[in-house]
Amino acid sequence: MNAWSRAAYDLLTGAAMVAVACDVGDSARRLHRRVTGRPRVGAVLTPAVLRATAGVLGAIGTTVGAVRLVSAAGG
């Protein structure tokens, strides 16, 4: 994977995580419903925890993608 595609991947992954953090399309609730079928997961992994985790990962992923984009451009 070259530098441009890695930067684009990081930016898109970060944007998807931010979309979950902002609960676009009720995505955090849908993810929560999907994993609550497993024992003891529903009590720990609430939609708020999912949104907070996705927000942190989205911020990190977007920052890493922006840094990779700048370094791929030769800056």
Secondary structure per residue as TSV (DSSP state, phi and psi in degrees):
chain	resnum	aa	ss	phi	psi
A	1	M	-	360.0	124.1
A	2	N	-	-81.0	175.7
A	3	A	H	-64.8	-37.3
A	4	W	H	-67.9	-44.2
A	5	S	H	-69.6	-34.1
A	6	R	H	-66.6	-40.5
A	7	A	H	-64.7	-42.7
A	8	A	H	-64.5	-40.8
A	9	Y	H	-60.7	-45.9
A	10	D	H	-63.2	-41.6
A	11	L	H	-66.6	-42.0
A	12	L	H	-68.9	-39.4
A	13	T	H	-64.4	-42.2
A	14	G	H	-62.6	-40.2
A	15	A	H	-65.7	-37.9
A	16	A	H	-65.8	-39.9
A	17	M	H	-66.7	-38.6
A	18	V	H	-65.9	-35.5
A	19	A	H	-63.0	-39.3
A	20	V	H	-67.6	-40.4
A	21	A	H	-63.4	-36.2
A	22	C	T	-85.5	1.3
A	23	D	T	59.1	43.5
A	24	V	G	-68.3	126.7
A	25	G	G	66.7	25.7
A	26	D	G	56.6	36.1
A	27	S	H	-68.5	-36.2
A	28	A	H	-65.0	-40.0
A	29	R	H	-66.5	-39.5
A	30	R	H	-66.5	-39.9
A	31	L	H	-64.1	-39.9
A	32	H	H	-63.1	-44.1
A	33	R	H	-62.9	-33.7
A	34	R	H	-69.1	-37.3
A	35	V	H	-93.6	-8.7
A	36	T	T	-74.7	-8.9
A	37	G	T	-70.2	-17.3
A	38	R	S	-85.8	145.0
A	39	P	T	-62.7	138.3
A	40	R	T	62.4	9.7
A	41	V	T	-86.6	-38.2
A	42	G	T	-61.9	-30.9
A	43	A	T	-75.0	-29.8
A	44	V	T	-93.9	-41.5
A	45	L	S	-98.6	82.9
A	46	T	-	-88.4	165.0
A	47	P	H	-57.8	-33.8
A	48	A	H	-66.7	-39.7
A	49	V	H	-65.9	-40.9
A	50	L	H	-61.3	-43.5
A	51	R	H	-66.4	-41.2
A	52	A	H	-65.9	-44.0
A	53	T	H	-64.4	-43.6
A	54	A	H	-65.0	-34.8
A	55	G	H	-64.4	-43.9
A	56	V	H	-66.3	-46.9
A	57	L	H	-65.0	-35.0
A	58	G	H	-66.6	-40.7
A	59	A	H	-65.3	-42.2
A	60	I	H	-66.2	-46.3
A	61	G	H	-62.9	-40.4
A	62	T	H	-67.2	-39.6
A	63	T	H	-65.1	-44.7
A	64	V	H	-63.6	-41.8
A	65	G	H	-63.0	-39.6
A	66	A	H	-66.9	-40.2
A	67	V	H	-65.5	-41.6
A	68	R	H	-65.7	-35.9
A	69	L	H	-65.1	-42.8
A	70	V	H	-65.7	-43.0
A	71	S	H	-71.3	-28.9
A	72	A	H	-69.9	-29.8
A	73	A	T	-79.6	-5.6
A	74	G	T	93.5	19.5
A	75	G	-	-96.3	360.0
